[in-house]
């Protein structure tokens, strides 16, 4: 990697969810010191060694292949050792970044991800860069998709999921078990013990698999079933509440309204039975 390349783009007004605002690559020999960015950034170190320092993570050694995340309006410094390193980078912003942080897919305290499947990530960065060069609405949308895939690929490699196919299959079975039992009371400790793990491990792995912790997943399943009952039956609201495992119909109505933006009766009126 000899030439330095950099592209910067103004995101589409309607992009909202996720937008890539810059991309580049270079053979870096100098450190970046005490810098702040207005957006998120991801830096891929294909080969070489160096360091990263942020207030949240402290100073960390870094050996490629690896990538690291930079957070907006946070002071950071990083750079290669004497031999330099080959890097690719992308700048991004949008409301999806809140989900990345909330789900701990991108973690400020643990910004470095060692990569076991470099070719996949290099391909995604290359496609992202080409999409920005295209400079069309479709190109910007595709670049955002590539960035999203980079986030997911890094999260999988950080968790070791890419190398534990059997573990993923086991987790899928656990998710399906909870889905089937969603209308029953959930004792998380007992449920975790049933599957040979601690509640904390179950919660972490379940959230990684579904994007929701077990009890939130259960509540979503209950509300989805409630919507089905409201739209396809004439059961009273209190009966629907009991059928999804909630004995208090007032609590059911409050939670339903918080999630759906309307009461159960209003939802039923929107979807009259045919």
N, C-alpha and C positions, 0 to 999 in steps of 0.2 A: 504494500500500500504506500504509494509515493505521493500522489497528488492530494492536495487538500480540497475538499468539496464542501460547499455549504449552500443550502436553500432555505429561504425564509418566506413564509406565506401568511397572509392575513386570513383568519378563518372565516368561513361563511357565517353570516348573521344567524341563519337558521340552524347551524350545526349543533349548537347546544350541548348535546350529550358528550361528544368527544371530538376534538379537533387537533390535528397535528400542525404546529406552527413553524416547524423547522426541522431540518435533517442534514446530516453531514458525515464526513469521515476524514480521517487524517492519520499520519504517523506523528504522534505527539512526542515532543521532547521537553516541553516546558510545563511547569505546574500552573494550575489555576489557583489563585489565592484570595481568600476573603471576598468571595463573590456572592451576590444574590441574583436569582432569576425571578422574573415575574410569573413564570409558569413552572409546571413539572418538567423534569428531564429524565431521560434514561441514557446511560452511557455504557456501551458494550466494549469491553477490552478483549479483543480476539487473541492477542498474544502479548506477552510482556509482563512486567511486574511494577508495582508502585504502591500508592497509598491513597486513602480517602479520610477526610476529617470533617465531621459535623458536630454541632453541639449535642445532638441527640445520641449519636453513636460513638463519639470520641474518635480517636485516630485508629485506623484499621489498615493492616497490610492487605494487599490485593494482588492476586496472581491470575492471569488470564488462562483459559477463557472464563470470564465472569462479566456480570453487569451490575450496575448500581443505580439506585434511584436518587434523584435530587428533588427536594420539595420547594415550592414557591416561597419567596421572601424569607429563606433561611440561609444564613451565611454558611458557605462550604468552601473547602479547599481540597484539591486532589492533584495528583501528577504521577508520572512514571519515574522509575529509577533511571540511572545514567543511560541505559541502552534505549530508552524510549519505549512506547507501546503503540500498537495499531488499535485505533478506536473508531467506533461508529456512534452516533448520538441522534437523539430526536427530542424535540420540545413538544409538549402537548398540554391541553387544558380542556375544561368542560365539566359538566355535572357528574359524569361517570366517575371522575376521579374521587369523589366523595365515597362512592361505593367501593372502589379499590381500597381506600384507607379503612373504611368501616369494616370490611370483611378481612382486613389484615393481609390482603393480597400484595399490597405495597406498604411496607412498614418503615417508618422513619428511624426507629431504633435499630433495625436490622436491614440496612439498605443494600448490602452486597449479596449477590446470588452467584454461587459457583455453578458453572454450567457443565453438564455432562453430555449435552447434545448440541454442540456449537453450530453444526451445519444448519439445523432447523432455524435457529435464531438469526444467523447471518442471512439466510434466504428471506426471512420476514423483513429484516432491516433493508435488504436490497430492494424488495418489492415496494416497501414504504417510500424509499428514496425515489424510485422510478415513478411512483404515483404522484409525488409532489412535483416532479419535473413536468409531468403531464399538464399540470395547472388547469384542470377543468373541475367542474363540480363533481363529476364522477370520480376523478382522480383524488380529490380531497376526501371524498367519502371512503374510497378504497384505502387510502393511507390511514384513516382512522380505524378501519377494520384491521389492518396489519398491526397497528399499535396495540389494539385490544388483544390480538393473538400473541403479541410479544409479552404482554402482561400475564396472560394465562400460561404460556409456555414457561416463563420464569417462575411463576408460582408453583407449577407442577414440579419443576426441577428442584426448587427449593425444598419442597416437601418430600422429595424422593418418589413422587407418584409415578413418574415416568419409568421407574425401574421396579415398580411393585404392582404389576398387573393383577396378581392374585388378590392383593389387598384391596384394590379398587372393586373387584368383583364381590368380595366379602362385604364391603361397605354398601354396595348397591343392594345386597340382600337385607342388610340392617335397615336401610332407608325404606325398602318395600315392606318390611315387617312393621315399622312404625306407621306407615301409611295405612296398613290394614287395621291397626289397632288405634287409629287416631281418635275414635269416638269413646275410647276407654280412658280412665285415669292413667296418667303417666308418672310412675315412680322412676326417676332418672337413674338413681343409684342401682335399683334392682334391674332395670333394663340394661345398664352398662355391664353389671355383673353377669347377666345372662349371656352376654356376648364376650365375656372374658377380658374386660378392660375397665379402667377407672372412669368415673363420670367426666373428669376433665379431658381424658383422651377421647372418649366417645364424643363429647361436645366439639372438640377441635376437629376431629376427622369428619364428623357429620356436617359441620359448617363448611368445611373445605369441599365436601362432595355436593352439597345442595345450596350453599349460600345462606342457609338459615340454621340457627341452633335448634336442637330437637323440639323444644316446647313451642318455639315460633313456627316451626314446620307443622307441628300438630295443630296449632290454632289455625293456620292457613288452610289445612285440609278440612278442618271442621267448618270453617266459613264457606269453603267451596261446596261442601255437601249441603250446608244450609241454603245456599243459593239454588242448588238443584231442587231441594225440597220446596222452597218457596215458589219456584217457577213451574213445578210440575205436579204439585199436590195442593189440596185445600186445607191441609193441616193448620191448626191454630199456631200462632207465634210461639206460645209457651210449649206446645207440643214439639215444634221444630227445635226449640232450644234444648229440650230434654233428649231428643233423638240424636243430637250431636254431642251429648255429654255435658251440657251446661244446665244445671238445675235452676239457676236464677235467670228468668227471662228478661229482667231489667238489665242485668249485666250483659246478656247476649245482645240485646238491642243496642246498648251503648258501644260495645266492641264492634258490632256490625256497622254502626254509623261511622265510627272512627276509621274503619278500613274502607268502606264502600262509598262514604259521603252521602248516604241516605239511610233511612230506617228500613227494617225488614218489610214493612207494609208498603213503603214507597217502591222498594225493589220489586215486590210482587206485582205492583200496578204497572210497572214498566214492561213486564214480561207476562202478559196474560196468557193463560193456557189456551191452546188451540183445540 
